[in-house]
Structures are given as structure tokens and as C-alpha cells.
Amino acid sequence: MRKLEVAEFAIAVPEDDVADLRRRLSSTRWPRPWPEPAWSAGTDRAVLARLVDYWAHGFDWRSHERRLNAEPQRIATVGGQRVHFLHARAEEPTGLPTILTNGWPSTFAEMIPLAHRLAGLGHDVVVPSLPGFTFSDQPAGAPAAVPTYELWHRLMSGLGYHRYLAHGGDLGAGITSRLGAAHPAAVAGIHLMAVMAAADHSDLTADEAAYLSGIESWTSDGGAYEHQQQTRPLTLAYGLSDSPAGLLAWILEKYRGWSDSGGDVSTRWTDDEILVQASLYWFTNTIGTSFRPYFDHVAHPTPRPAMGDVATAVAAFPYDISVPPREYAERTYRVVRYSRFDRGGHFAPHEEPEVLARDIHEFAAALSA
């Protein structure tokens, strides 16, 4: 593939948009309170109200905009659509180039701590924004003419990386799996925080049965968001695109519930870190388009990839949505490394970037050896 034409990119939110956000936050219409305990029926009002007030009157978006613009952000046209990405280069590139794919409701900004650590360990790192997330265009058609995993391969090839490592969690784990299956000659290995459901569920071990039971329980208790985003995402998108408080409530619940927070989101996320994520979705008006992977998965299903001989590492964090045992992952993947940690959750690139970077680096080193 010929080299991509890549341009530098900088975030520049108009001042009118910042003022409009503050106005909307200040005029939030709150629902009548319920007599339920905090968080038992959804996002806690007291926590949300405090964050909304800070977002409106204390949060300094411009300082975060400058910080993000200090990162090596780039833009390129890949497969006919605009793809935004970070390109962190190692001072001494001794390790495999690595592409990192986030999930939902994460953004590229959440991957920065992990990218920095991997670059420090000798890896050139590419962090693309998913199609329809923040500064990457959503696909023009439905289904997408070029699937995301193919965009990622064209991006890496166009940047001159003809053999590389891929990492992903949540949605990113599925994209990474498909990337490895489609391009085994280029993808040296895949590093996952989640695994695809196995095609064969016969002769389950006790650990596997407990894992699947846990997923069923979680889906019943906390999976309503997924069902809504898969079936009627636009109905939800109208409200979240109009109300910043509503958008914040929708993602705040996930940052608290899916992280190793012990029920207190502030133990893992500062107010500013949460509001940067919410601001990126708000200013780009992409919370609605970020639902597309969920809807497309159901409305435009694609054949299950055959993972073949792709070397796979699984990193299992105890407070993630699910924690697959090694034997379950081995039903689908050729697992050559399995790491189980004692802390961290769904947002490990933010929660535990040091241990995650080390795990990726050691996997890459073993592949190179």
C-alpha cells in the first residue's frame, strides 16, 4: 500500500460552543427525586449535580484542549473516510509497532497514558479514534463499505508498519480479533481484554460455567444500555445530543460501575478526567454516532472470524464486565499468554496503564524472540 497523506491535527472548539455548553448545563431541568438509595436506580443525582455545576462554572476546557493538542494528533483519509489518530513514536523503536483500540464509552484520550508508557518501552504506538467517535468520520453507508479492522490495517500499512501488534478491549477486542484473523501475515499477535463468545459450549469446566453465568447476570442487571444502543439508538441519541447533563449521566454510570472504583468513581477518575471524556463527545456531537457499532452488529451482522493460528494474549482485570478464564478463551483463540491481575477494571488503559503496558510489552518481546 502506498504511503498515506497524513496531516497534523489540533482541536479548536469555537468559543460559542463552550458558552452554549455552559448555558445548557446551567439551565438543566432535573427530574423529580426518587426515594431510592444512591445509584440503585441509575446515576446518583448528588454526584451528577456536583459534576454538572463544576462543568458549567469551574471546568477549564481550554487547558485540556491545550494538553490534548500537545499530543501527536494526526488526520488521514483511509478507505474514503477521515480517521483521526495519535501517533506516539518511541525515541528508540526497538519493539513491535502497536495499534491500540478503545471501546465504549471511551475515547482516544483515555488511551494516552498507555500509549506514553508503550512508547517509553520502545514501541511506536497508533491510537485511532473509532469511526463516529470524536474526530473520526462515521461510515457514510450502512453497513460500512470498509469495516473498521480493515481501516486499521490500511492505516498501519500506510504509516509504513508492515508487521505490528494490536491491542483492544470491549468493542476494541472484537475489532482487534477481526484484524488479526484478516491479516495474519501483518499482525504478529493480538492482545485482548475481552474475548468473543465461543462457538462450542460443550463440556464446560466449572470456571467456564461460572463465567457464562456471570455474563448472564450482568446482562440482566446492567445490560439495558447495550440493548437500547443495539435496537433503538436514535431514540436515545436525541436526548443525549441535546442535554449535556443527560450525556454525562449516561457515561458516568459506566465509569463508576465498570471500573475498580469500589462504588466511588472519584477513586479512579478525577472530575476533570470524566469531563474531558464528556466534553469530547459533546463538542463533536458524536455520542449518537458512537452507538453505531452496537446497532450495526445486530442490523448488519458479519460472519464470525476464524482465528486460526494468530498468537493471542489475554489480560484479565478483576473488575471488568467479564473475566474470561483461560480455557474459555482457548476455545476460540491460540492463547500463548494469559495474565490475571488483582486490580483494575474495564478501563484498564486509564486505571492500570503501567501493568497493562508491561503486559503488552512482554507479549511483544516474546513474539519477536
C-alpha positions in Angstrom: 0.0 0.0 0.0 1.3 3.5 -0.8 2.2 5.8 2.0 -0.8 7.8 3.4 -1.0 11.5 3.3 -1.1 12.5 6.9 -1.8 16.0 8.3 -1.3 17.3 11.8 -4.5 17.9 13.7 -5.4 20.3 16.5 -8.6 20.6 18.4 -10.2 24.0 18.2 -13.6 24.3 19.8 -15.3 27.6 18.9 -15.9 29.8 21.9 -19.6 30.0 21.1 -19.8 26.2 21.6 -18.1 26.5 25.0 -20.6 29.2 26.0 -23.6 27.2 24.7 -22.4 24.2 26.8 -22.3 26.3 29.9 -25.7 27.8 29.2 -27.3 24.3 28.8 -25.7 23.0 31.9 -26.8 26.0 34.0 -30.4 25.5 32.8 -30.6 21.8 33.3 -34.1 20.6 34.1 -33.8 18.0 36.8 -36.2 15.1 37.2 -38.2 14.8 40.4 -36.2 12.9 43.0 -36.9 9.3 43.8 -36.8 7.8 47.3 -34.3 5.1 46.2 -30.8 4.7 47.6 -27.9 6.3 45.7 -27.1 4.5 42.4 -29.7 1.8 42.9 -32.0 3.0 40.1 -29.3 4.7 38.0 -26.9 7.7 38.1 -26.9 9.3 41.6 -28.3 12.8 41.5 -26.0 14.3 44.1 -22.8 13.2 42.3 -24.2 14.2 38.9 -25.4 17.6 40.1 -21.9 18.4 41.6 -20.2 17.4 38.3 -22.8 19.4 36.2 -22.1 22.5 38.4 -18.4 22.1 38.0 -18.7 21.5 34.3 -20.7 24.8 34.0 -18.7 27.0 36.3 -15.3 25.6 37.1 -14.1 23.2 34.4 -11.4 24.8 32.2 -11.9 23.2 28.8 -9.2 25.3 27.2 -6.4 24.0 29.5 -7.4 20.4 28.5 -7.6 21.4 24.8 -4.0 22.7 25.0 -2.9 19.5 26.8 -4.6 17.3 24.2 -3.1 19.4 21.4 0.4 18.8 22.9 -0.1 15.1 21.9 0.9 14.0 18.4 -2.6 14.1 16.8 -2.9 13.3 13.1 -5.6 13.0 10.5 -5.7 10.9 7.3 -8.2 9.8 4.7 -8.4 6.0 4.9 -10.8 3.9 2.8 -12.6 7.1 1.8 -13.2 8.4 5.3 -11.4 10.7 7.7 -9.6 8.9 10.5 -8.2 10.8 13.5 -5.3 9.2 15.4 -2.5 9.7 17.8 1.0 8.7 16.6 3.4 8.3 19.6 6.8 7.4 18.4 9.5 5.8 20.5 12.8 7.5 20.8 14.4 4.2 20.1 11.9 1.9 18.3 13.1 -1.5 19.5 9.6 -3.1 20.0 6.8 -4.0 17.6 4.7 -1.1 16.4 1.4 -1.3 18.2 -2.2 -0.2 17.5 -4.5 0.4 20.4 -8.3 0.3 20.0 -10.6 1.6 22.8 -14.2 0.6 23.5 -17.3 2.5 24.5 -17.8 5.0 26.2 -14.0 5.6 26.0 -12.2 7.9 23.6 -8.6 8.2 22.3 -7.9 10.5 25.3 -8.3 7.6 27.7 -5.5 5.6 25.9 -2.9 8.4 26.2 -1.3 7.1 29.5 -0.9 3.6 28.0 0.4 5.0 24.7 3.1 7.0 26.5 4.3 4.0 28.5 4.5 1.8 25.5 6.4 4.4 23.6 8.8 4.6 26.6 9.3 0.9 26.3 10.3 1.2 22.6 7.1 0.9 20.7 5.7 3.2 18.1 2.0 3.5 19.0 -1.0 4.4 16.9 -4.3 5.2 18.7 -7.1 5.7 16.1 -10.4 7.2 17.0 -13.2 4.7 16.1 -15.4 5.7 13.2 -18.1 8.0 14.5 -16.2 8.7 17.8 -15.0 12.3 18.3 -12.9 13.4 15.3 -13.2 10.3 13.0 -16.0 10.3 10.4 -18.7 7.8 10.8 -19.1 5.5 7.8 -21.2 7.1 5.0 -23.2 4.0 4.3 -24.8 1.2 6.3 -23.2 -1.3 6.5 -19.8 0.4 6.3 -18.1 -0.1 2.9 -14.8 -0.7 4.7 -15.0 -2.3 8.1 -13.1 -0.8 11.0 -10.5 -3.6 11.2 -9.7 -3.1 7.5 -9.3 0.7 8.1 -6.8 -0.1 10.9 -4.8 -2.3 8.6 -4.7 0.3 5.8 -3.7 2.9 8.4 -0.8 0.9 9.8 0.4 -0.2 6.3 0.1 3.4 5.1 2.2 4.6 8.0 4.9 2.1 7.0 4.2 -0.6 9.6 4.1 -3.9 7.8 4.3 -6.1 10.9 2.7 -4.9 14.1 0.9 -5.8 17.3 -2.8 -5.0 18.0 -4.5 -4.5 21.4 -8.1 -3.9 22.3 -10.8 -4.1 25.0 -14.6 -4.0 24.8 -15.5 -3.1 21.2 -11.8 -2.8 20.5 -11.3 -6.5 21.4 -13.7 -7.5 18.6 -12.1 -5.2 16.1 -8.6 -6.5 17.1 -9.7 -10.1 16.8 -11.0 -9.5 13.3 -7.9 -7.6 12.4 -5.7 -10.5 13.4 -7.9 -13.0 11.6 -8.0 -11.0 8.4 -4.3 -10.1 8.2 -2.2 -12.8 10.0 0.9 -12.0 7.9 0.9 -8.5 9.2 -0.4 -8.9 12.7 2.3 -10.5 14.8 -0.2 -11.0 17.7 -3.3 -9.7 19.3 -3.6 -8.6 23.0 -7.1 -8.7 24.3 -9.0 -7.6 27.4 -12.2 -9.4 26.3 -12.9 -12.5 24.1 -15.5 -13.4 21.6 -18.2 -15.9 22.7 -17.1 -19.4 21.9 -18.9 -21.3 19.2 -18.7 -24.5 21.2 -20.1 -24.6 24.8 -19.8 -28.4 25.3 -18.0 -29.9 28.3 -17.7 -26.6 30.2 -15.4 -26.5 33.2 -16.7 -25.1 36.5 -14.8 -21.9 35.9 -16.3 -21.5 32.4 -19.8 -22.2 33.6 -19.4 -19.6 36.3 -18.0 -17.1 33.8 -21.0 -17.5 31.5 -23.4 -17.4 34.4 -21.8 -14.1 35.4 -22.3 -12.6 32.0 -25.9 -13.6 32.1 -26.4 -12.0 35.5 -24.6 -8.8 34.4 -26.7 -8.6 31.2 -29.9 -8.9 33.2 -28.8 -6.3 35.7 -26.7 -3.8 33.8 -27.1 -4.6 30.1 -30.1 -2.4 29.3 -27.8 0.3 27.7 -26.5 -2.3 25.2 -29.9 -3.4 24.2 -31.1 0.2 23.7 -28.0 1.0 21.7 -28.4 -2.1 19.6 -32.1 -1.7 18.9 -33.3 1.9 19.1 -30.1 4.1 19.4 -31.5 7.1 17.7 -34.3 7.5 20.2 -31.7 7.8 22.9 -29.4 10.0 20.8 -31.8 12.9 20.5 -31.9 13.4 24.3 -28.2 12.9 24.9 -27.2 15.2 22.0 -29.4 18.0 23.4 -28.7 17.7 27.1 -25.1 17.6 28.3 -26.3 16.6 31.8 -28.1 13.6 30.2 -25.0 12.7 28.2 -22.9 12.9 31.4 -25.3 10.8 33.3 -25.3 8.1 30.6 -21.5 7.7 30.6 -20.8 8.4 34.3 -22.8 5.4 35.4 -20.5 3.2 33.3 -17.2 4.8 34.5 -18.4 4.1 38.1 -19.9 0.6 37.5 -17.3 -0.9 35.2 -14.1 0.3 37.0 -12.3 -0.8 40.1 -13.8 2.1 42.0 -15.5 0.3 44.9 -18.6 2.3 44.2 -16.9 5.7 44.4 -16.0 6.9 40.9 -13.6 9.5 42.3 -11.2 6.8 43.5 -10.3 6.1 39.8 -11.3 9.3 38.0 -10.8 12.9 38.8 -13.7 15.2 37.9 -11.6 16.7 35.1 -10.9 13.3 33.6 -14.6 12.4 33.4 -15.5 15.8 32.0 -12.8 15.6 29.3 -14.5 12.4 28.0 -17.9 14.0 28.2 -16.7 17.2 26.5 -15.1 15.4 23.6 -18.4 13.7 22.9 -20.4 16.9 23.4 -18.3 19.3 21.3 -18.0 16.8 18.4 -21.7 15.8 18.8 -20.8 12.1 18.4 -22.5 10.4 21.3 -25.2 9.3 18.8 -22.8 8.0 16.2 -20.8 6.2 18.9 -23.8 3.9 19.2 -23.4 2.7 15.6 -21.1 -0.3 16.3 -23.8 -1.7 18.6 -26.6 -1.2 16.1 -24.6 -2.4 13.1 -23.6 -5.6 15.0 -27.3 -6.6 15.0 -28.6 -4.9 11.9 -25.7 -5.8 9.6 -24.1 -8.9 11.1 -20.9 -10.3 9.6 -19.5 -13.8 9.6 -17.7 -14.9 12.7 -13.9 -14.7 12.1 -11.8 -17.9 12.2 -8.9 -17.0 14.5 -6.6 -19.7 13.1 -3.1 -19.6 14.3 -3.0 -15.9 15.5 -0.9 -15.6 18.6 -3.1 -14.2 21.4 -2.6 -12.8 24.8 -5.4 -12.2 27.2 -5.2 -9.7 30.1 -8.0 -10.3 32.7 -8.8 -7.5 35.1 -11.0 -8.5 38.1 -13.5 -5.6 37.9 -14.1 -5.7 34.2 -17.6 -6.5 32.9 -16.4 -10.1 32.5 -13.3 -12.0 33.3 -12.8 -14.9 30.9 -10.9 -17.9 32.2 -8.0 -19.1 30.0 -9.7 -22.4 29.0 -12.7 -20.4 27.7 -10.5 -18.1 25.6 -8.7 -21.2 24.2 -12.0 -22.4 22.7 -11.6 -19.6 20.1 -8.0 -18.3 20.2 -4.5 -19.7 20.2 -3.7 -18.3 23.7 0.1 -18.1 24.3 -0.1 -15.7 27.2 -2.7 -15.3 29.9 -2.3 -12.7 32.6 -4.7 -12.2 35.5 -4.3 -9.1 37.6 -5.5 -8.3 41.2 -6.8 -4.8 40.5 -8.3 -2.8 37.6 -11.4 -2.9 35.5 -12.9 -2.2 32.1 -10.9 1.0 31.7 -7.5 -0.6 32.4 -5.6 1.7 30.0 -6.6 4.5 32.3 -6.8 2.6 35.6 -3.7 0.5 35.3 -1.6 1.8 32.4 1.7 0.7 33.9 0.8 -3.0 34.4 -1.1 -3.1 31.1 1.8 -1.6 29.2 4.3 -4.1 30.7 2.0 -7.0 29.8 1.7 -5.8 26.2 5.5 -5.2 26.0 6.4 -8.6 27.4 4.0 -10.3 24.9 5.5 -8.3 22.0 9.1 -9.2 23.2 8.2 -12.9 23.3 6.7 -12.7 19.8 9.8 -11.0 18.5 12.1 -13.6 20.2 
